[in-house]
Amino acid sequence: MNIEHGEQLAVREKIHMADHGVRIVIVDDHPLVREGLKQLLAGQTEFELAGEASDAAQARQAIAQLLPDIAVLALTLGADDGMELVRWIRLQHPSIRIMVLSMQDEALYAERLLRMGISAYVMKSAAEADFLNALRKVARGQRHLSAEMSERLLSKAVRGQLTSGDDDPVTALTERELEVFKLIGGGVSTRQISEQLVLSMKTVDAHRRHMREKLNLRTTSELVRYAAQWVSSQPSKEAVTTE
């Protein structure tokens, strides 16, 4: 792309946003979350809801057809991995800005996703005003992290723990796999994990198998030891606690 053509695209994008508001696609597998976000956006004149999706397949179709300005998406999408959806958007539609909604107060994910090119990482528990502030920053082409997450990433940088790439094999885990991994590292049994995360025992076992493959571990015992060592090496706020 030459400079002149790039400038023309940027001008068209600004005109598009000014004429129609910032167009947003919401991707979340929980209908109540989508409905809440839709109601929140309905009261904001600068934003326009272009569409919504409940899984990765619907999201790809909606994004490809609607070409929104911003995709607001959850990392956990039922059986789908939101991380893979982020990769697809960055590859296929790099001009679309991405705001990730997560239930995980996890610096590991924020760091990894920022390297992938997202614009904002926001907790689902964030106040409405904080969510809208983040969305407005993303619309202006800025990045957003909560003050708490920024401080945690800064602390990791000071300690020399930020990764320059996928140096930590744990970064290969999906968000749900990381939840299970941390609980395993905290000594939580399969049955307790099943109850706490509202997953079937079969699903938890499948996550264990996938984690062993990704971490190149042969047995469940190796996985338990690895998880325990990883959890104990994390700052206290990130360490898992068992009930």
C-alpha positions, 0 to 999 in steps of 0.5 A: 500500500502506498502512502497516498492510498493509506491516507485516503483509507484513513480519511474514509474511515474517519468520515465513516465513523463521523457519519454513522458512529463507531460501528461495533460487533459484540461477541459473547456466548452469554445472552445476558452479557450481550443484552447488557452491552446492547442496552449500554451502547443504546444510550451512547450516540457515538456508538452504533451496534452493527451486529452480535455473535455468540460463537467464533463461527458467527463472529467470523461471518458477522465481522466479514460481512459487517466490517465493524470499526471495533470488535468487542469479544469475550475470550471464553466462547463456549467450546471456542477459543477467543484467542484464535478469533483474535488471531483471525481478526488480526490476520484477515481484518487488521484495521478492525480494533479489538477490545477483549472482555475477560473474566480473568484478572490475569496479566499473562493474558493481557501481555499476550493479547497486547503483543497480538495487537488488541486495543483494550483488555477489560474485565467483565466486572468493570463498571459501566463508566470504565467500559465506556471510557475504554471503548472511547479510547479504542475508538480514538485509536488508543490502547486501554488497560485498567490501572491495576493491570497496567501496574501489574505489567509494569511490576513484571517488567521491573522484575524482568518477567515479561516475555518477549515472545511465547517463551512460557509454554503456558501461554499456549493454553486457552483461557479455560485451560489456564483456569483448569491449570491454575486450579490443578496447581493449587491442588484442586481435584478433578471433581472440585474443578468440575463443580467450581467451573460448572464443567463435566468431568469428561470436559475437565479430563479433555482439558488435562489431555490438551494441556499435557500435549501443549506442555509436552508432558507425558503423564497427569502426575507430570502435569500436576507437578508442573502446574504446582511449580508454575502457580508457586512461581507467580506473584501472590495475587495471581496464585490460585487459592482453594476453598 
